[in-house]
Amino acid sequence: MRDFFGGLLRPRIEALGLEIGSANIKMVELSGTPPSLKNLSIRPTPPGVIQEGSIIEPGALTDVIKEMLAEMRTRKRYVVTAASNLAVITRTLQVPKMPIKQMEEAVRWEAERYIPFPIDEVVLDYAPLDAYESIPDGEQMDVVVGAARQETVASLVEALKAAGLEPLVIDVKPFAGLRTLGARLAATDREPITLFLEIGAESSALVLTRGERLLLNRVINLSGKDFTAAISKAFNLDVVAAEDAKKNYGLATIPTEDEDLLLDFDAERERFNPARMYDAIRPVLVELTTELRRSLEFFRVQVGDLGVDQGFVAGGGSKLRSLVPLLSDTLGIPLETADPWQGLQIDKSRFDLEYLRGLAPEFTVPVGLALRGVNPLD
């Protein structure tokens, strides 16, 4: 799948992968073929830097990125990054097959009907969903369009360049995450229907594909921060304390006796007992599963009742204990936590594999961006 906004700057190879999230900033360095993990870094996003998908304080972001580059001791200065889910609008459109040079103008004209901003105020890119040569002349082509406001892209580029980085591609987060699945998107006998769910700190994204072909991409305004906010309200905590309580005691299913026993010797057990924690976040769980069901029902209405063969969940918000099994049972879809490290060459003498496994949900998108950085970018 072609990357969005790829024409913004001239593409090269061997670029870092960088995801700037509202909770954490993550950077990955890969190199070679097959790609090997060279280094990684994760830092908390300074408060107030990101708001509703936009960079409010580029200078503070630049300082953190400089610190990460120094920590990683990398000489690479080209980077593949991604815009926030909240900052990018994606649509699947149909346009007649025509010479490539004319298609950009046709796509831009058609996209104007669906983008809620003046077309001259956005950065726009598109990708045909089928091979150009496979479409007969005169037939309609499906293309997926990505658009972001120019000021959003400009503030991101400004922060990166101030840190000494040269941005090559600004990708769409869930599409980058899909890149880590590799062969899992294909099968020997047929192209499977795959669900990819990224639950971030500020938003979530649901993607459905048939093989590597995009079927549905939808942003869901429910995320890890909603779980944190529910805990904050129920236990009268500030955001930092609520986030800490979520990581240590949060769970997405009705607690069992065994889970109670696990917390018997915890000094905070009486305050953050599993039953109270579950009661606090249950309304968010119900809302999330309802939104996912609605999206899948919309998909079925549009393209027919195609069963989902496999599903992968990523993003820091997905680390809530028992969330992935709950979603799998509720949706009736076999879901598993995405493993971005699969397929990478990893030096076990340099990297703690258990540590990497713990970071897998947060690093699915940045690894996908880094994979783009070790492959041809055009």
C-alpha positions in Angstrom: 0.0 0.0 0.0 1.4 3.3 -1.0 2.2 5.8 1.8 0.2 9.0 2.2 1.9 12.4 1.7 4.8 10.5 0.2 5.3 13.3 -2.3 5.8 15.9 0.3 9.6 15.5 0.3 12.0 13.5 -1.9 12.1 9.9 -0.7 15.3 8.1 0.3 16.0 4.9 2.3 17.2 4.0 5.7 15.0 6.3 7.7 14.0 6.1 11.4 10.5 5.3 12.4 8.9 7.9 14.8 5.5 7.9 16.3 4.4 11.1 18.2 1.5 10.1 20.5 -0.3 12.1 23.1 1.0 9.8 25.8 4.4 8.7 24.5 6.9 9.4 21.8 8.5 6.3 20.3 11.4 6.0 17.9 12.8 2.9 16.2 15.9 2.3 14.1 16.0 -0.7 11.7 18.6 -1.5 9.1 19.3 -4.0 6.3 17.3 -6.8 4.5 15.9 -8.7 6.3 15.5 -5.7 8.7 17.3 -5.9 12.0 16.5 -3.9 15.2 19.3 -1.5 15.9 17.8 0.7 18.6 14.7 2.1 20.1 13.6 4.8 22.5 10.4 5.7 24.3 9.7 8.9 26.3 6.6 10.4 27.8 5.1 13.2 25.7 5.4 16.5 27.6 2.0 17.7 28.9 0.2 20.1 26.5 2.4 19.3 23.5 -0.4 17.4 21.7 -4.0 18.4 21.8 -6.7 16.7 19.7 -4.1 15.5 17.3 -2.3 18.8 16.7 1.1 19.9 17.9 0.6 22.9 20.2 4.2 23.3 21.4 6.7 22.3 18.6 9.7 23.5 20.7 9.0 21.1 23.6 8.5 18.3 21.1 11.8 19.1 19.4 13.7 19.0 22.8 12.4 15.5 23.5 13.3 14.2 20.1 16.8 15.5 20.4 17.2 13.7 23.7 16.0 10.5 22.1 18.4 10.8 19.2 21.2 11.3 21.7 20.1 8.3 23.7 20.0 6.1 20.6 23.3 7.3 19.3 22.1 7.0 15.8 23.6 8.8 12.8 20.4 8.6 10.8 18.6 11.8 10.2 15.9 10.8 7.8 12.6 9.9 9.4 9.2 8.3 8.5 6.5 9.5 10.9 2.7 9.6 11.1 0.0 12.1 11.7 -2.5 11.7 14.5 -5.6 9.7 13.7 -7.6 12.8 14.7 -5.7 15.0 12.2 -6.1 12.8 9.1 -9.3 12.2 7.1 -9.4 9.1 4.9 -12.0 8.2 2.4 -12.3 5.6 -0.3 -13.5 7.1 -3.6 -14.2 6.0 -7.1 -12.7 7.8 -10.2 -12.6 6.7 -13.8 -9.3 5.1 -14.9 -7.3 7.7 -16.7 -3.6 8.6 -17.3 -1.7 8.9 -14.0 -0.9 12.6 -14.6 -4.6 13.4 -14.8 -5.7 11.2 -11.9 -4.3 13.5 -9.2 -6.5 16.4 -10.4 -9.6 14.1 -10.7 -9.0 12.7 -7.2 -8.5 16.2 -5.7 -11.8 17.3 -7.3 -13.7 14.3 -6.1 -12.2 14.5 -2.6 -13.4 18.1 -2.2 -16.9 16.8 -1.7 -15.9 14.8 1.4 -13.3 16.9 3.1 -14.7 19.4 5.6 -12.0 22.0 4.9 -11.2 24.2 1.8 -9.3 21.9 -0.5 -6.5 24.5 -0.9 -5.9 24.3 2.9 -5.0 20.6 3.0 -2.2 18.3 2.1 -3.7 15.4 0.1 -2.4 12.1 -1.2 -4.1 9.0 -2.6 -3.4 5.4 -3.4 -5.2 3.1 -5.9 -6.5 0.0 -4.1 -6.0 -2.2 -7.1 -3.1 -2.5 -9.6 -3.5 0.2 -12.2 -2.9 -2.2 -15.1 -5.6 -4.6 -13.8 -8.4 -2.0 -14.3 -9.9 -1.9 -17.9 -9.8 1.4 -19.6 -13.0 3.4 -18.9 -13.8 1.5 -15.7 -14.0 3.0 -12.2 -11.0 2.7 -9.9 -11.2 2.6 -6.1 -8.7 4.9 -4.5 -8.1 5.7 -0.8 -7.5 9.3 -0.1 -5.7 10.8 2.9 -5.9 14.5 3.8 -4.6 16.7 6.6 -4.7 20.4 7.1 -1.5 22.2 5.9 -1.0 23.8 9.3 -1.0 20.4 11.0 1.6 19.0 8.6 3.7 22.2 8.8 3.9 22.2 12.6 5.0 18.5 12.5 7.6 19.2 9.9 8.8 22.2 11.8 9.4 20.3 15.0 11.2 17.5 13.2 13.5 19.8 11.2 14.3 21.8 14.4 15.5 18.5 15.9 17.8 17.9 13.0 15.6 15.3 11.2 14.5 15.3 7.6 11.0 13.9 7.2 10.4 11.7 4.1 6.9 10.4 4.5 4.0 11.3 6.8 2.0 8.1 7.0 -1.4 7.1 8.5 -1.0 5.3 11.8 -3.1 2.2 11.3 -1.7 1.7 7.8 1.8 1.8 9.3 0.7 -0.8 11.9 -0.5 -3.1 9.2 3.0 -3.2 7.7 4.2 -5.2 10.8 1.8 -8.0 10.0 3.6 -8.9 6.8 2.7 -12.3 5.6 -0.1 -12.6 8.1 -2.2 -10.5 5.7 -1.9 -13.1 3.0 -2.6 -16.9 2.8 -1.7 -19.7 0.6 -5.2 -20.6 -0.5 -7.1 -17.3 -0.3 -6.8 -13.7 0.9 -8.1 -13.6 4.5 -10.3 -10.8 5.9 -8.2 -9.2 8.7 -9.2 -6.8 11.4 -6.6 -4.4 12.8 -7.6 -2.4 15.9 -5.2 0.3 17.2 -6.3 1.6 20.6 -4.1 4.7 21.3 -4.1 7.1 24.2 -6.2 9.7 22.4 -8.1 7.8 19.7 -8.6 4.4 18.2 -8.7 3.2 14.6 -10.4 0.1 13.1 -9.1 -1.2 9.8 -10.4 -4.1 7.7 -8.5 -5.6 4.8 -8.9 -8.4 2.3 -5.3 -9.6 1.9 -3.5 -6.3 1.5 -6.5 -4.5 0.0 -8.1 -1.9 2.3 -11.8 -2.5 2.9 -12.6 -0.1 5.8 -10.8 2.5 7.9 -12.6 4.2 10.7 -11.4 6.4 13.6 -13.2 5.8 16.9 -13.2 8.6 19.5 -12.7 6.1 22.4 -9.3 5.3 23.7 -7.0 4.7 26.6 -7.7 8.2 28.0 -11.4 7.3 28.4 -10.5 4.3 30.7 -8.2 6.7 32.7 -10.9 9.3 33.0 -13.4 6.8 34.3 -10.9 5.6 36.9 -10.1 9.2 37.8 -13.8 10.0 38.4 -14.6 6.8 40.3 -11.6 7.0 42.7 -11.2 10.8 42.8 -7.7 10.8 41.4 -5.7 13.2 39.2 -4.9 12.0 35.7 -1.4 10.8 36.6 -2.5 8.7 39.6 -5.5 7.3 37.6 -3.2 6.2 34.8 -0.9 4.5 37.3 -3.9 2.8 38.9 -5.1 1.6 35.5 -1.8 0.1 34.7 -1.5 -1.7 38.0 -5.1 -2.7 38.8 -7.3 -2.1 35.8 -9.0 -5.1 34.1 -11.6 -5.5 31.5 -13.5 -8.5 32.8 -15.4 -9.4 35.9 -12.8 -10.4 38.5 -12.4 -14.0 39.4 -11.4 -15.4 42.8 -7.9 -16.1 41.4 -7.5 -12.5 40.4 -8.6 -11.4 43.9 -6.0 -13.7 45.4 -3.3 -12.2 43.2 -3.8 -8.8 44.9 -4.2 -10.2 48.5 -0.9 -8.8 49.6 -1.0 -5.4 47.8 -1.3 -2.5 50.2 -3.7 -0.7 47.7 -6.0 -3.7 47.3 -8.8 -2.3 49.4 -8.8 0.9 47.5 -8.3 -0.5 44.0 -10.0 -3.9 44.4 -10.8 -5.6 41.0 -14.6 -5.4 41.4 -14.6 -1.6 42.0 -12.1 -1.1 39.1 -14.2 -3.2 36.7 -17.3 -1.2 37.7 -15.5 2.0 37.0 -14.5 1.2 33.5 -17.4 -1.0 32.4 -19.3 1.9 30.8 -16.3 2.6 28.6 -16.0 -1.0 27.6 -19.7 -1.2 26.7 -19.3 2.0 24.6 -16.2 0.7 22.8 -17.7 -2.7 22.0 -20.8 -1.0 20.7 -18.9 1.3 18.4 -16.9 -1.7 17.1 -20.1 -3.6 16.4 -21.6 -0.7 14.6 -18.5 -0.4 12.4 -18.6 -4.1 11.5 -22.3 -3.9 10.8 -21.7 -0.9 8.4 -19.0 -3.0 6.7 -21.5 -5.9 6.3 -24.1 -3.7 4.8 -21.7 -2.2 2.4 -19.9 -5.3 1.1 -21.8 -8.3 2.3 -21.5 -10.7 5.3 -17.9 -11.6 4.9 -16.5 -13.3 8.0 -13.4 -11.9 9.6 -10.7 -14.6 9.6 -8.2 -13.0 12.0 -7.7 -9.9 14.1 -4.8 -8.0 15.7 -5.0 -5.4 18.5 -2.3 -2.8 19.1 -1.7 0.5 20.8 -0.9 1.4 24.4 -4.6 1.5 25.3 -4.9 -2.2 24.5 -2.7 -3.2 27.4 -5.6 -3.0 29.8 -5.6 -6.5 31.4 -8.1 -9.0 29.7 -9.2 -6.4 27.1 -8.1 -8.4 24.1 -9.9 -11.6 25.2 -13.0 -9.6 26.1 -13.1 -8.0 22.6 -12.5 -11.4 21.0 -15.4 -13.0 22.9 -17.7 -10.0 22.4 -17.2 -9.6 18.7 -16.8 -13.3 17.9 -13.5 -12.7 16.2 -10.2 -14.4 17.0 -8.1 -11.5 18.2 -4.5 -11.4 19.4 -2.0 -8.8 20.4 0.0 -7.7 17.4 3.7 -8.6 17.6 5.8 -6.0 15.7 9.0 -7.7 16.5 8.1 -10.8 14.5 10.1 -10.9 11.3 12.9 -8.7 12.6 16.4 -9.8 13.3 17.0 -9.2 17.0 20.3 -9.5 18.8 19.5 -11.3 22.0 22.7 -10.1 23.6 21.6 -6.5 23.2 17.8 -6.6 23.7 15.8 -8.2 26.5 13.1 -10.2 24.6 10.7 -10.0 27.6 11.1 -6.3 27.7 10.3 -6.1 23.9 7.2 -8.2 24.3 6.0 -5.9 27.0 6.4 -2.9 24.6 4.8 -4.7 21.6 1.4 -2.9 21.7 3.0 0.6 21.9 5.6 -0.1 19.2 3.4 -1.6 16.5 3.1 1.7 14.6 6.6 3.0 15.1 8.1 -0.4 13.9 5.8 -0.2 10.9 7.1 3.3 10.1 10.7 2.1 10.5 10.0 -0.8 8.2 9.0 1.7 5.6 12.3 3.4 6.3 14.3 0.4 5.2 12.3 -0.2 2.0 12.1 1.9 -1.2 9.8 4.9 -0.3 8.5 5.7 -3.7 
